[in-house]
Amino acid sequence: MFKLLLALFAVSATAYMPAVPASKLSQSKFTGERPSYAAPAPVAARSSDVSMSAVTRRDADGNPITNFEYFDAIWLGIALLPWLALLVTNPF
């Protein structure tokens, strides 16, 4: 396990080492070219403003139906009962 961890550290550390000066990674393909100062492309016209409707259901009068999350103590008691029984019958 120690060797695996050491190998992972060694492989990840190579990402932070600088490139060798003679390698292609250290040379930019834009070297020697002058920057272009041409005018930027015109901004494209956008569509109308974004509107968002999060209402998925409405009642008979057209009012939105809001769903609430609630704390269900009965379900929580049923779900925790086996774990509580294991904890009581087999204490640490």
N, C-alpha and C positions, 0 to 999 in steps of 0.2 A: 504494500500500500504506500509505503514511503517513497519507493522508486516511481510509482505512478504520479504521486503528488509532485515530486521533484521534476519529472518530465513535463507535467502540465505547466509548472512555473517557468521552466526553461523555454517552452514553446511560446508562451504568452509574453515573455520578456523580449523576444525578438521583434515584436511589433514596435517597441519603443527605441530600438537602436537606429542610429542614422544610417542612411544608405552609403554604400561604398562609392567614393568619388568617381570611379570610372564606369559605374553601372548605369544602365539606362534609366533607373528609377531616380537618380539624382539629376538627370538632365531634363530640362523642360522642353517640350516640343515648340514652345513659343519663343525660345531664345533667339534674339536677333531681330525679331519682328517689332515694328513700331505699333503702339496701341492705336486703335481706330477711335477717332473722336467724332464719328458720324452722329447725326441726330437720332435719338431713339425712335423706334417705331411708334406710330400714333396709338393711343390707347383705344382699344376696341370698345364699342358701346355695349353696355351691359343690359341685361333684362331688368324688369321691374324689381322693386325691393323684395327681399325674401320674407315670406310670411309663413308662420308655422301654426298649425292647428293640432294640438295634442288631444283634443276631445275625440274619443273614439265612439262613445255611446251617448245618446240623448234620450230623455224621457218623452212622454207624449206631448208636453208643452214646448219642447225644444230646448229645455235647460240641460246643461251637461251633467252627466252622472259621474260623481267623484267616488272612486274606490279608495278606501282607507286600509292601511295595514293595522293590525291589532295584535295584541299579546294574548295568545291562547294558553291560559294556565292549565287547562285540562289536558291538552295535547302535550304540553311540556312535561306534565307529571307522568303521563303514560310513556313518553319517550325516555325519561330519566329513571323510571322505576327499576328496570333491569340493572342499570349501572349502579344505582344506589344500593340495590340488594347485593350485588357483587362486592361493593365496597364494605358493606356491613358484615357480610359473612366471611370475608377474607381480608381482614385488616392488615395494614403494612406492619 
